[in-house]
Amino acid sequence: RKILPWPYVEGLRMDEAIHPLTIIATGIYGHSLLNQNGAPFRLVVPWKYGFKSIKSIVKIRFVEKEPLANGLMLTRENMVFIQM
C-alpha cells in the first residue's frame, strides 16, 4: 500500500479560487470551527471532490502552473479504464 507524500498538497485554478461559492470558513452555525472541523479556518469548495476542501491550511501560494496535487496522484493511481 502506497502512502501519500507529506505534506499534502492541493491546488485550485484562479477561476475556482475566486468563484463566489469558494469560501474560507471560520465558523459554522454562528460558532467558531472546532479542531476536528478544521479550526481556525478551512477552505470550502462545495462543487469539488472532498479532498479539495482542505481542513488544515499551512500556506497559500500563487503560482504560474497548477501543482501536481496529492489528490491527483492518488486518483490517477486508482483509476481503472475498461475498453469495450
Salt bridges, closest charged atoms under 4 A:
GLU10 OE2 - LYS52 NZ 2.99
ASP15 OD1 - ARG13 NE 2.99
GLU16 OE2 - ARG13 NH1 3.28
GLU16 OE2 - LYS48 NZ 2.53
GLU66 OE2 - LYS52 NZ 3.72
GLU77 OE2 - LYS2 NZ 3.26
